[in-house]
Amino acid sequence: MKTFSAKTHEADRKWIVVDAEGVVVGRLATFIAMRLRGKHRPDFTPHADVGDHVVVINAEKVVFTGNKLRDKVYYRHTGYAGGIKETTAARLLGGRFPERVLEKAVLRMMPKESPLARSQFGKLRVYAGAEHPHEAQSPEVVDFKGRNRKNVGAA
């Protein structure tokens, strides 16, 4: 018996839609990262891109547990000396691009910077509102809230 190794071009990818309204950020990010990598599939291969396409709606309505909304700090650097910038999760969620909170959480759960990680992360589409332009792909709706009572935040 030979060991099966999936190829990227042979992967049968699905499209799924996840509603992020009232869902805890970290729990949702782990679910999305697992689907993007393809670890939920029996033919998962670490060196091949066999994951699904994931569409997230209502990303502006995600919640954090505890005091993370005001205490969690995101850092970035301009590239100049002394150019470190910081912002909190509350400012990101209330700002112009609230979907970046979920994107950063998922990106940091993917394999470290590589061409494979970039292609896997490229299959994620996050929208702040309830509308998305991917109806033509006939995505399957996944009830993430109903999977576990801990997935829904108290806030």
C-alpha positions in Angstrom: 0.0 0.0 0.0 1.4 3.4 -1.0 1.1 6.6 1.0 -1.3 9.1 -0.6 0.0 12.6 -1.1 -2.5 15.3 -2.3 -1.5 17.7 -5.0 -2.5 21.3 -5.0 -4.1 21.2 -8.5 -6.1 18.1 -7.6 -7.8 19.6 -4.5 -11.6 19.8 -4.5 -12.1 23.1 -2.7 -15.4 24.2 -1.3 -16.6 27.7 -0.5 -18.0 28.3 3.0 -19.6 31.4 4.6 -19.2 32.1 8.3 -21.3 34.7 10.2 -19.0 36.4 12.7 -21.7 38.3 14.6 -21.2 37.9 18.4 -18.5 35.3 18.0 -15.2 35.2 19.9 -12.3 36.3 17.7 -9.7 33.6 18.7 -12.1 30.7 18.4 -13.3 31.9 15.0 -9.7 32.5 13.8 -8.6 28.9 14.7 -11.6 27.5 12.8 -10.8 29.6 9.7 -7.1 28.9 9.8 -7.8 25.1 10.0 -10.2 25.4 7.0 -7.8 27.5 4.9 -5.0 25.0 5.5 -7.2 22.0 4.8 -6.5 20.2 8.1 -10.2 19.2 8.4 -9.8 17.0 5.3 -8.7 13.3 5.3 -6.3 14.0 2.4 -4.5 16.9 4.2 -0.9 17.3 3.0 1.3 19.8 4.8 3.1 20.9 1.7 0.1 21.3 -0.6 -2.7 23.9 -0.7 -5.8 21.8 -0.3 -7.9 24.1 1.9 -11.3 25.7 1.3 -12.2 29.3 0.4 -13.7 31.1 3.4 -16.0 34.1 3.3 -16.6 35.9 6.6 -19.4 38.3 7.0 -20.2 40.7 9.9 -16.6 40.9 10.9 -17.2 44.3 12.6 -19.4 42.5 15.2 -16.9 40.1 16.6 -16.3 40.1 20.4 -13.3 39.7 22.6 -13.4 38.0 26.0 -12.3 39.7 29.2 -10.6 43.0 28.9 -8.9 42.3 25.5 -11.0 44.9 23.7 -9.2 47.7 25.5 -5.9 45.9 26.6 -4.9 44.1 23.4 -2.4 46.1 21.5 -1.4 45.7 17.9 2.1 46.9 16.9 3.5 47.9 13.5 6.7 49.6 12.4 7.2 52.3 9.8 10.7 51.1 9.0 12.3 54.3 10.4 14.2 54.6 13.6 11.8 55.0 16.5 8.9 54.3 14.1 6.9 51.8 16.2 3.2 52.5 16.2 0.5 50.9 18.3 -3.3 50.7 18.4 -5.8 48.8 20.5 -8.4 46.3 19.3 -11.2 48.7 20.2 -9.8 51.4 17.9 -9.3 48.9 15.1 -12.9 47.6 15.4 -14.3 51.1 15.6 -12.1 52.4 12.8 -12.2 52.4 9.0 -11.2 48.7 8.5 -12.7 46.6 11.3 -12.1 43.4 9.4 -8.4 43.7 10.0 -8.8 42.4 13.5 -10.0 39.0 12.2 -7.5 39.0 9.3 -4.5 39.5 11.7 -5.8 36.8 14.1 -6.0 34.3 11.2 -2.7 35.4 9.6 -0.9 34.8 12.8 -2.3 31.3 13.0 -1.1 30.3 9.6 2.4 28.9 8.8 5.1 31.5 8.9 5.8 33.7 5.9 6.1 31.4 2.9 4.6 31.1 -0.6 2.3 28.3 0.6 1.0 30.5 3.5 0.4 33.4 1.2 -1.6 31.3 -1.2 -3.6 29.7 1.6 -4.3 33.1 3.2 -5.4 34.4 -0.2 -8.5 32.2 0.0 -9.9 34.2 2.9 -12.4 37.0 2.2 -13.5 39.1 5.2 -16.3 41.7 4.9 -17.4 44.1 7.7 -21.1 44.0 6.7 -23.6 41.3 5.9 -23.2 41.4 2.1 -20.7 39.6 0.0 -20.2 39.3 -3.7 -19.5 35.5 -3.8 -23.1 34.1 -4.3 -22.1 32.8 -7.7 -19.8 30.2 -6.1 -22.8 28.9 -4.1 -21.0 28.8 -0.8 -22.1 26.5 2.0 -23.2 28.3 5.2 -21.5 27.1 8.3 -23.2 27.7 11.7 -20.1 28.4 13.8 -22.1 29.8 16.7 -24.1 26.6 17.2 -21.1 24.3 17.4 -20.1 25.2 20.9 -21.6 27.5 23.5 -18.2 29.0 24.2 -18.0 30.3 20.7 -20.4 33.1 21.5 -19.0 36.0 23.6 -20.7 37.6 26.5 -20.2 41.2 25.3 
